[in-house]
Amino acid sequence: MGETQNKPVQEQDINQLLKVRREKLAALQEAGKDPFQITKFDVTHHSQEIKDNYDTLEGSTVTIAGRMMFKRVMGKASFCNIQDLQGNIQSYVARDSIGEESYADFKKYDVGDILGITGEVFKTKTGEISVHAASVTLLSKSLQILPEKFHGLTDTDTRYRQRYVDLIMNAEVKDTFIKRSKVLSSIRRYLDGQGFMEVETPMLVSNAGGAAARPFETHFNALDEDLKLRISLELYLKRLIVGGLERVYEIGRVFRNEGLDTRHNPEFTLMELYQAYTDYHGMMDLTENLYRYVAKEVTGSEIITYGEHTMDLSKPFERITMVDAVKKYSGVDFNEIHTLEEARAIAKEKHVEFEEIHKKGDILNLFFEEFVEDHLIQPTFVMDHPIEISPLTKKKPDNPEYVERFEFFMNGWEMANAYSELNDPIDQRARFAAQEELFAAGNDEANHTDEDFLNALSIGMPPTGGIGFGIDRMVMMMTNSPAIRDVLLFPTMKSLDK
């Protein structure tokens, strides 16, 4: 039986085991039983489906397929465990049921091989629902060795690099990515039900705008032009609002040439949506309803547990201005601070570090990051940001130092960012000019002027609400996953060749 024993594989001669597997494949091919020549296999049932419907399936013939994760040979009869999409199911394989030749072949199969089994559903003497095999087909030969089952695959670096093995060995990982798919499909269902239209916009752009981030750059040989990978979806989606599509959204990858940590990956999934004839209050209502809908669909509850925190989505989400939030948690009232000098003085007093290029609004935002964010555990909308950090947002008519913007927080994390969108092309040009000045002063995350976007605004864009959701963080929250890499099938990793 070799590696099916309890002795850890690491203590055995790995190269010899691999050699034996290749020799088994060669023998099968020589005997005209090459598993890689099989092109299809008709599966009728999956493991959990059989277990859930045992009362109606008992005595019926089913066909299952999956990876053999365990085998115990006992003379003329054996047991094996088959793992498929839904889980695991036992199969009883007897020489008298499948024939002497097939049984001799089966005894040579290895853990990790992919098998197809047809047989009757029954319960063993111990009460385990199983399939009594009438035929066993080798569908694919595993030439590599799975991690030893008692210790599993625990090294995180290997898990991320070899996600295919991680999915085989760790059932909870597979469940996370099934839930990720459910998050995306439930978002689409909700928005489609609200009359939104899903669209796709370019990833390769000449001007990567719509966010404060450093882009990746590349070169397009055919046109001999430098291009960038998009950092946001915003500017193209707004062009579609100008074109009269009224309610649009896109779920897509964006790319930011920045650091890696538990909440950041250089490529990640962003959803942005734009709705004509509404404002940021409309976006708050949409966000609240969408989060409740997705949580119920994916987790079955409006109560989310993440780490040590429990967040209640069933209650109305708190709404607070940034100035009031900073006052609440730091004691500093920026309504009483009127000049940049006063803002710098209070920052020094409170030990909040700032740079010379920072204006009063930037310092308010630094206070928010320092004193407030960590407290925002329950769902909270933080509204009315300073204009200095919001170059694409409408000013508040009664207080033009601030804009109609909110960030949505849960668990101390920013989960979404929304605006009453700026639709004044003259104001937008002035904001772009201010961004160009910041870039010239050394801020390589500042936006650049986008003349075609300004032309679109000049054609006329209706009053519009827009929002961007970090999908990966949303999935982390819905699956209680500690790091963004745990919800990305293939996260960015440093090359092993370096």
C-alpha positions as CSV (number, residue, x, y, z in Angstrom):
1,M,0.0,0.0,0.0
2,G,3.0,2.3,0.4
3,E,1.9,5.9,0.9
4,T,-1.6,5.0,2.1
5,Q,0.0,3.9,5.4
6,N,0.2,6.3,8.3
7,K,3.9,6.8,8.0
8,P,4.5,10.4,6.7
9,V,5.5,10.6,3.1
10,Q,8.4,13.0,4.0
11,E,10.2,10.1,5.6
12,Q,10.0,7.9,2.5
13,D,12.0,8.0,-0.6
14,I,9.9,10.6,-2.6
15,N,11.8,10.0,-5.8
16,Q,11.2,6.3,-5.6
17,L,7.5,6.8,-5.0
18,L,7.3,9.2,-8.0
19,K,9.2,6.6,-10.1
20,V,6.7,3.9,-9.1
21,R,3.8,6.1,-10.2
22,R,5.3,6.7,-13.6
23,E,6.0,2.9,-14.0
24,K,2.3,2.2,-13.1
25,L,1.3,4.6,-15.8
26,A,3.6,3.0,-18.4
27,A,2.2,-0.4,-17.5
28,L,-1.3,0.8,-18.0
29,Q,-0.5,2.4,-21.4
30,E,1.3,-0.8,-22.5
31,A,-1.8,-2.8,-21.6
32,G,-4.0,-0.4,-23.6
33,K,-5.5,1.2,-20.5
34,D,-4.1,4.7,-20.8
35,P,-6.3,6.9,-18.5
36,F,-5.3,10.0,-20.5
37,Q,-7.0,8.6,-23.6
38,I,-10.4,8.9,-21.9
39,T,-12.2,12.0,-23.1
40,K,-15.5,12.0,-21.1
41,F,-17.3,10.3,-18.2
42,D,-21.0,10.8,-17.5
43,V,-21.5,11.7,-13.8
44,T,-25.1,11.4,-12.5
45,H,-24.7,12.4,-8.9
46,H,-22.3,14.2,-6.4
47,S,-21.4,13.1,-2.9
48,Q,-23.6,15.4,-0.8
49,E,-26.5,15.0,-3.2
50,I,-26.4,11.3,-2.5
51,K,-26.2,11.8,1.3
52,D,-29.0,14.4,1.3
53,N,-31.3,12.1,-0.8
54,Y,-30.4,8.7,0.6
55,D,-34.1,7.8,1.3
56,T,-35.0,8.0,-2.4
57,L,-31.6,6.9,-3.8
58,E,-31.1,3.7,-1.6
59,G,-30.7,0.8,-3.9
60,S,-30.5,3.0,-7.0
61,T,-27.5,3.0,-9.4
62,V,-25.4,6.2,-9.4
63,T,-22.2,7.3,-11.2
64,I,-19.8,9.5,-9.3
65,A,-16.3,10.8,-10.1
66,G,-13.6,12.4,-8.1
67,R,-10.2,12.2,-6.5
68,M,-9.4,9.1,-4.4
69,M,-8.3,10.5,-1.0
70,F,-8.1,7.2,0.9
71,K,-7.8,3.5,0.2
72,R,-7.9,0.5,2.4
73,V,-7.4,-2.9,0.8
74,M,-8.7,-6.0,2.6
75,G,-8.1,-9.0,0.5
76,K,-11.1,-9.5,-1.8
77,A,-12.8,-6.3,-0.8
78,S,-11.6,-2.7,-0.3
79,F,-12.9,0.7,0.7
80,C,-11.9,4.0,-0.8
81,N,-13.0,7.6,-0.3
82,I,-13.9,9.8,-3.3
83,Q,-13.7,13.6,-3.1
84,D,-15.7,15.6,-5.5
85,L,-17.0,19.2,-5.7
86,Q,-19.5,18.7,-2.9
87,G,-17.4,16.7,-0.4
88,N,-16.5,13.1,0.2
89,I,-18.3,9.7,-0.2
90,Q,-17.1,6.2,0.6
91,S,-17.1,3.4,-2.0
92,Y,-17.1,-0.3,-1.3
93,V,-15.1,-2.1,-4.0
94,A,-15.3,-5.9,-4.1
95,R,-13.5,-8.3,-6.5
96,D,-16.7,-10.3,-7.0
97,S,-18.6,-7.1,-8.0
98,I,-16.2,-5.5,-10.4
99,G,-14.3,-8.6,-11.7
100,E,-10.9,-10.0,-11.0
101,E,-9.0,-8.0,-13.6
102,S,-10.6,-4.6,-12.6
103,Y,-10.0,-5.4,-9.0
104,A,-6.3,-6.2,-9.6
105,D,-6.0,-2.8,-11.4
106,F,-7.8,-1.0,-8.6
107,K,-5.4,-2.4,-6.0
108,K,-2.6,-0.6,-7.9
109,Y,-4.3,2.8,-8.0
110,D,-2.8,5.5,-5.8
111,V,-4.2,8.2,-3.5
112,G,-4.7,11.2,-5.7
113,D,-5.8,9.3,-8.8
114,I,-9.1,10.4,-10.3
115,L,-11.7,7.6,-10.5
116,G,-15.2,7.2,-11.9
117,I,-17.4,4.7,-10.0
118,T,-20.8,3.3,-10.9
119,G,-22.7,1.3,-8.3
120,E,-25.6,1.0,-5.9
121,V,-26.3,3.4,-3.0
122,F,-26.3,1.6,0.4
123,K,-25.4,1.9,4.0
124,T,-22.6,-0.1,5.6
125,K,-23.0,-1.9,8.9
126,T,-21.6,1.2,10.7
127,G,-24.3,3.3,9.0
128,E,-22.1,5.2,6.5
129,I,-23.8,6.0,3.2
130,S,-21.7,4.5,0.5
131,V,-21.6,3.4,-3.1
132,H,-21.2,-0.4,-3.8
133,A,-19.1,-0.3,-6.9
134,A,-20.1,-2.3,-10.0
135,S,-17.4,-0.7,-12.1
136,V,-14.3,1.5,-11.4
137,T,-12.7,3.6,-14.2
138,L,-9.3,5.3,-13.8
139,L,-9.9,8.7,-15.4
140,S,-6.6,10.4,-14.6
141,K,-3.3,9.1,-13.1
142,S,-1.8,11.3,-10.4
143,L,2.0,11.4,-11.0
144,Q,2.6,13.7,-8.0
145,I,2.1,13.0,-4.3
146,L,-0.4,14.9,-2.2
147,P,0.6,16.2,1.2
148,E,0.5,13.6,4.0
149,K,-3.1,13.6,5.1
150,F,-2.7,13.8,8.9
151,H,-0.6,17.0,8.7
152,G,-2.3,18.4,5.6
153,L,-1.1,21.5,3.7
154,T,-0.5,24.2,6.3
155,D,2.4,26.3,5.0
156,T,0.7,29.5,3.7
157,D,3.3,30.3,1.1
158,T,2.9,26.8,-0.5
159,R,-0.9,27.1,-0.2
160,Y,-1.0,30.3,-2.1
161,R,1.5,29.2,-4.8
162,Q,-0.2,25.8,-5.3
163,R,-3.8,26.7,-4.8
164,Y,-4.9,23.6,-6.7
165,V,-3.4,21.4,-3.9
166,D,-4.8,23.7,-1.2
167,L,-8.3,23.3,-2.7
168,I,-7.9,19.5,-2.6
169,M,-6.5,19.3,0.9
170,N,-8.5,22.0,2.8
171,A,-12.3,21.8,2.5
172,E,-12.8,25.2,4.1
173,V,-10.7,26.8,1.4
174,K,-12.9,25.4,-1.3
175,D,-15.9,26.7,0.7
176,T,-14.4,30.2,0.7
177,F,-14.1,30.3,-3.0
178,I,-17.6,28.8,-3.6
179,K,-18.9,31.7,-1.3
180,R,-16.8,34.2,-3.3
181,S,-18.7,33.1,-6.4
182,K,-22.0,33.4,-4.6
183,V,-21.1,37.0,-3.5
184,L,-20.5,38.0,-7.1
185,S,-23.7,36.3,-8.4
186,S,-25.8,37.8,-5.6
187,I,-24.4,41.3,-6.3
188,R,-25.3,40.9,-10.0
189,R,-28.8,39.6,-9.1
190,Y,-29.5,42.5,-6.8
191,L,-28.3,45.2,-9.3
192,D,-29.9,43.6,-12.3
193,G,-33.2,43.6,-10.2
194,Q,-32.6,47.4,-9.7
195,G,-32.4,48.1,-13.4
196,F,-28.6,48.3,-13.6
197,M,-26.7,47.2,-16.8
198,E,-23.4,45.4,-16.5
199,V,-20.8,46.8,-18.9
200,E,-17.0,46.3,-19.6
201,T,-14.5,49.1,-20.1
202,P,-10.8,49.1,-21.1
203,M,-8.1,47.8,-18.8
204,L,-5.3,49.3,-21.0
205,V,-5.6,53.1,-20.9
206,S,-3.4,56.1,-21.8
207,N,-4.5,58.0,-18.7
208,A,-5.1,55.9,-15.5
209,G,-7.4,58.2,-13.6
210,G,-10.3,58.0,-11.1
211,A,-8.2,57.2,-8.0
212,A,-5.1,58.2,-6.1
213,A,-2.7,55.4,-6.9
214,R,0.5,54.6,-8.8
215,P,-0.2,52.7,-12.0
216,F,1.6,49.8,-13.7
217,E,3.0,50.9,-17.1
218,T,3.5,48.9,-20.3
219,H,4.2,49.4,-23.9
220,F,2.0,48.7,-26.9
221,N,4.3,47.6,-29.7
222,A,1.7,47.9,-32.6
223,L,1.1,51.6,-31.9
224,D,4.5,52.3,-30.3
225,E,2.7,53.9,-27.4
226,D,3.1,53.7,-23.6
227,L,0.0,52.6,-21.9
228,K,-1.1,52.0,-18.3
229,L,-3.2,49.4,-16.5
230,R,-6.4,51.0,-15.1
231,I,-6.4,51.9,-11.4
232,S,-10.2,52.5,-11.4
233,L,-13.3,52.1,-13.5
234,E,-14.7,55.6,-13.0
235,L,-14.0,57.8,-15.9
236,Y,-15.2,55.3,-18.6
237,L,-18.4,54.5,-16.7
238,K,-19.2,58.2,-16.3
239,R,-18.8,58.5,-20.1
240,L,-21.6,55.9,-20.4
241,I,-23.8,58.0,-18.1
242,V,-23.2,60.9,-20.5
243,G,-24.3,58.6,-23.3
244,G,-27.6,58.0,-21.6
245,L,-27.3,54.5,-20.1
246,E,-28.5,55.9,-16.7
247,R,-27.6,52.9,-14.5
248,V,-24.3,51.0,-15.2
249,Y,-21.9,48.9,-13.2
250,E,-18.8,46.9,-13.8
251,I,-17.1,44.2,-11.8
252,G,-13.5,44.0,-12.9
253,R,-9.8,43.8,-12.1
254,V,-7.9,47.0,-11.4
255,F,-4.2,47.3,-10.9
256,R,-2.2,49.5,-8.4
257,N,1.6,49.5,-8.3
258,E,1.7,49.5,-4.5
259,G,2.6,47.3,-1.6
260,L,1.4,43.9,-0.4
261,D,-0.3,43.4,2.9
262,T,-3.2,41.5,4.5
263,R,-5.7,43.9,2.8
264,H,-3.9,44.9,-0.4
265,N,-2.9,43.0,-3.6
266,P,-1.6,44.8,-6.7
267,E,-4.4,43.4,-8.7
268,F,-7.8,43.2,-7.1
269,T,-11.5,43.2,-7.9
270,L,-13.4,46.4,-7.8
271,M,-17.1,47.1,-8.5
272,E,-18.1,50.6,-9.5
273,L,-21.7,51.6,-10.3
274,Y,-23.2,54.9,-11.4
275,Q,-26.8,56.0,-11.3
276,A,-28.2,59.1,-13.0
277,Y,-30.5,61.4,-11.2
278,T,-29.5,60.5,-7.7
279,D,-26.9,61.6,-5.2
280,Y,-24.7,60.2,-2.4
281,H,-27.7,59.7,-0.2
282,G,-29.2,57.4,-2.9
283,M,-25.9,55.5,-2.9
284,M,-26.1,55.0,0.9
285,D,-29.5,53.5,0.6
286,L,-28.3,51.2,-2.2
287,T,-25.2,50.1,-0.3
288,E,-27.2,49.3,2.9
289,N,-29.7,47.3,0.9
290,L,-27.1,45.5,-1.2
291,Y,-25.0,44.5,1.8
292,R,-28.0,43.1,3.6
293,Y,-29.1,41.2,0.5
294,V,-25.6,39.7,-0.2
295,A,-25.1,38.7,3.5
296,K,-28.5,36.9,3.6
297,E,-27.8,35.1,0.3
298,V,-24.2,34.0,1.1
299,T,-24.3,33.5,4.9
300,G,-28.0,33.0,5.5
301,S,-28.0,35.8,8.1
302,E,-27.8,39.6,8.4
303,I,-25.4,39.2,11.4
304,I,-21.7,38.9,10.2
305,T,-19.0,37.6,12.5
306,Y,-15.4,38.6,11.6
307,G,-12.7,37.6,14.0
308,E,-13.7,38.9,17.4
309,H,-16.3,41.3,16.1
310,T,-20.0,40.8,15.3
311,M,-21.6,43.2,12.9
312,D,-25.3,43.7,12.7
313,L,-26.5,44.6,9.2
314,S,-30.2,44.4,10.1
315,K,-30.2,47.8,11.9
316,P,-30.0,51.1,10.0
317,F,-26.3,51.9,9.3
318,E,-24.9,54.9,11.2
319,R,-24.3,58.1,9.2
320,I,-21.8,60.6,10.5
321,T,-19.8,63.5,8.9
322,M,-16.0,63.2,8.9
323,V,-15.8,66.4,11.0
324,D,-18.2,65.0,13.6
325,A,-16.4,61.7,13.6
326,V,-13.0,63.3,14.2
327,K,-14.5,65.5,17.0
328,K,-16.1,62.4,18.6
329,Y,-12.9,60.3,18.7
330,S,-10.1,63.0,19.0
331,G,-11.9,65.9,20.6
332,V,-10.7,68.2,17.8
333,D,-13.5,70.2,16.1
334,F,-12.4,71.2,12.6
335,N,-15.4,73.5,12.3
336,E,-13.4,75.7,14.7
337,I,-10.2,75.5,12.6
338,H,-10.2,78.0,9.8
339,T,-6.7,78.3,8.5
340,L,-3.9,75.9,7.4
341,E,-1.7,77.3,10.2
342,E,-4.3,76.4,12.8
343,A,-4.6,72.9,11.3
344,R,-0.8,72.4,11.3
345,A,-0.6,73.6,14.9
346,I,-3.3,71.2,16.2
347,A,-1.7,68.4,14.2
348,K,1.7,69.0,15.9
349,E,-0.1,69.2,19.3
350,K,-1.8,65.8,18.7
351,H,1.4,64.2,17.2
352,V,-0.3,63.7,13.8
353,E,2.5,63.7,11.1
354,F,1.8,65.7,7.9
355,E,3.8,66.9,4.9
356,E,4.4,70.4,3.6
357,I,2.1,69.8,0.6
358,H,-0.8,68.9,2.9
359,K,-3.7,71.4,3.0
360,K,-6.2,71.8,5.9
361,G,-8.5,69.2,4.4
362,D,-5.6,66.7,4.1
363,I,-4.8,67.2,7.8
364,L,-8.5,66.6,8.7
365,N,-8.2,63.3,6.8
366,L,-5.0,62.4,8.6
367,F,-6.8,63.0,11.9
368,F,-9.6,60.7,10.7
369,E,-7.2,57.9,9.8
370,E,-5.3,58.3,13.1
371,F,-8.2,58.6,15.6
372,V,-11.4,57.3,14.0
373,E,-11.1,54.4,11.5
374,D,-10.3,51.7,14.1
375,H,-13.5,52.5,16.0
376,L,-15.9,52.0,13.0
377,I,-16.8,48.4,13.7
378,Q,-20.5,48.4,13.0
379,P,-21.6,49.5,9.5
380,T,-21.0,53.2,9.3
381,F,-21.2,55.9,6.5
382,V,-18.6,58.6,7.0
383,M,-19.8,61.6,5.0
384,D,-18.8,65.0,3.7
385,H,-15.0,64.8,3.0
386,P,-12.7,67.8,2.5
387,I,-12.5,68.9,-1.1
388,E,-8.7,68.5,-1.1
389,I,-8.9,64.7,-1.1
390,S,-11.9,64.4,-3.5
391,P,-11.1,65.7,-7.0
392,L,-14.1,64.1,-8.7
393,T,-16.8,65.0,-6.3
394,K,-19.5,67.7,-6.1
395,K,-19.1,70.4,-3.5
396,K,-21.7,70.8,-0.8
397,P,-23.7,73.8,-1.9
398,D,-23.8,75.2,1.6
399,N,-20.2,74.5,2.5
400,P,-17.9,74.4,-0.5
401,E,-14.8,73.4,1.5
402,Y,-16.5,69.9,1.7
403,V,-17.9,67.6,-0.8
404,E,-20.9,65.2,-1.1
405,R,-18.9,62.0,-0.5
406,F,-19.0,59.1,1.9
407,E,-16.8,56.1,2.8
408,F,-18.5,53.0,4.1
409,F,-16.8,51.3,7.0
410,M,-17.1,47.9,8.7
411,N,-14.7,46.2,11.1
412,G,-12.5,49.4,11.0
413,W,-12.0,48.9,7.2
414,E,-13.1,51.1,4.3
415,M,-15.5,48.9,2.3
416,A,-16.8,51.4,-0.3
417,N,-16.3,55.0,-1.5
418,A,-19.1,57.1,-3.0
419,Y,-19.8,60.5,-4.4
420,S,-22.4,62.8,-5.7
421,E,-20.4,63.0,-8.9
422,L,-18.9,66.2,-10.2
423,N,-20.7,67.0,-13.5
424,D,-19.5,70.6,-14.0
425,P,-16.8,70.5,-16.7
426,I,-15.3,73.9,-15.7
427,D,-14.9,72.9,-12.1
428,Q,-13.6,69.5,-13.1
429,R,-10.9,71.2,-15.3
430,A,-9.8,73.3,-12.3
431,R,-9.7,70.2,-10.1
432,F,-7.5,68.4,-12.7
433,A,-5.2,71.4,-12.8
434,A,-4.8,71.3,-9.0
435,Q,-4.0,67.6,-9.4
436,E,-1.4,68.3,-12.0
437,E,0.2,70.8,-9.6
438,L,0.4,68.0,-6.9
439,F,2.0,65.7,-9.4
440,A,4.6,68.3,-10.3
441,A,5.3,68.8,-6.6
442,G,6.2,65.1,-6.3
443,N,2.8,63.3,-5.6
444,D,3.0,60.5,-8.2
445,E,-0.5,59.3,-7.2
446,A,-2.2,62.5,-8.4
447,N,-4.6,62.4,-11.3
448,H,-3.8,63.8,-14.8
449,T,-6.0,65.9,-17.0
450,D,-8.2,63.7,-19.2
451,E,-9.3,65.9,-22.1
452,D,-11.7,63.3,-23.5
453,F,-13.4,62.9,-20.2
454,L,-13.7,66.8,-20.0
455,N,-15.3,66.7,-23.4
456,A,-17.8,64.1,-22.3
457,L,-18.7,66.3,-19.3
458,S,-19.1,69.3,-21.7
459,I,-21.7,67.3,-23.7
460,G,-23.6,67.1,-20.4
461,M,-23.8,64.6,-17.6
462,P,-26.9,64.5,-15.4
463,P,-26.8,64.6,-11.6
464,T,-25.3,61.2,-10.8
465,G,-24.5,59.1,-7.7
466,G,-21.5,56.7,-8.0
467,I,-19.8,54.2,-5.7
468,G,-16.8,51.8,-5.7
469,F,-16.9,48.6,-3.7
470,G,-13.8,46.5,-2.8
471,I,-15.1,43.1,-3.7
472,D,-12.2,41.2,-2.1
473,R,-12.7,42.9,1.3
474,M,-16.4,42.1,1.0
475,V,-15.6,38.4,0.5
476,M,-13.2,38.5,3.4
477,M,-16.0,39.8,5.6
478,M,-18.5,37.2,4.4
479,T,-16.1,34.3,4.8
480,N,-14.3,35.4,8.0
481,S,-11.0,35.3,6.1
482,P,-8.0,37.0,7.8
483,A,-6.1,38.1,4.7
484,I,-6.9,39.2,1.1
485,R,-4.7,36.3,-0.2
486,D,-7.2,33.9,1.4
487,V,-9.9,35.1,-1.0
488,L,-7.8,35.4,-4.2
489,L,-7.4,32.1,-5.9
490,F,-4.0,33.1,-7.2
491,P,-2.6,36.0,-5.2
492,T,0.5,37.9,-6.4
493,M,3.6,36.2,-5.1
494,K,7.3,37.0,-5.3
495,S,8.9,34.8,-8.0
496,L,10.8,31.8,-6.6
497,D,13.5,32.5,-9.2
498,K,14.5,35.8,-7.5
